[in-house]
Amino acid sequence: MAQLKSQVVGHQKLFHQWTQLLQREQLTGSFLFVGASGIGKRKAAWAMIQQALCTQKKGEEACGECGSCRRVAAHQHESVWFVEPEGSQIKVEQAHGILHFLQLKSMGSKRFVLVDEAHLMNTPTANSLLKTLEEPSEGTTLILLAPSLTSILPTIRSRLRVFHFQPVPLDEIRQARTVPEWALEASLGRFDLLDSLSTPEVRQFRTQWAEFFVQFLSSPQTLTEDKWRESLKNKEDLKQALDLWLKMVRDALFLQQGEQKSLLTLDVNPQLKKMAEWPSVLLQKIGQDLITLQKELSFNKDAVLSMETLYIQLQSSGEWTA
């Protein structure tokens, strides 16, 4: 069965809102589906489009069995135009493709345009779509997906009806997925994070970098080891490691306060317990310096040099006892 809504976890209020608009024949217009990446905006959008195009509805739901439902599920429906970034942006040529699709006369009474990561539209692309977004033709629905309202140009944002997608409550994910509890907590309601955290490769990555972090904070000699100096040259790996370390600092502070709930790094519990033995003032200092390090990496500062500077700063803070 190709019923897409059954594959979406959460967001039932937004589905209800969409259903009401569909029943009132008020879907003509432009929408912005906004919310953090990985929480199901795109899956929900495809499910809502399927519901609107289904030819044999079962009550309010798409049947998932008719030819129209199956073509939507396969992303091959003739009345749907899907756009995603080419490289780092959505280009003006892709906007021209949207406009050409909407000019075709043989696409049926309902047409949908779905634009993923719409915040990556460059200015020429956005400008070429302004009139269409403001006054789409009868039966045309445009759906733009973006991580936040502020990521969309104000000239575009003002023309859209907004659906706010919230992280899926953990209880709902728990009912739908069988995953380790620590991964569920660490996912923060994001399915992309949950899926990645559940892989052996990611678990190994997190364990290795947690071990390095504690070793590094305990001894400057760690940075002289060739394997770590080479690893630090991979900025993408280090960015992920920094995110893990900040969560470990947070959790260590929680443990010091006797707070066991909502810990995000239970998979690296031995290293976390070691950090919880350090003074809270030191942990706070480490957290602040890690945030600074994140900013430095965004400006392409040498990662090994940044880590060496971090160690020196911590040693001179007057709180070091690790």
Order of alpha helices (4+ residues) and beta strands (2+ residues): alpha-beta-alpha-alpha-beta-alpha-beta-alpha-beta-alpha-beta-alpha-alpha-alpha-alpha-alpha-alpha-alpha-alpha-alpha
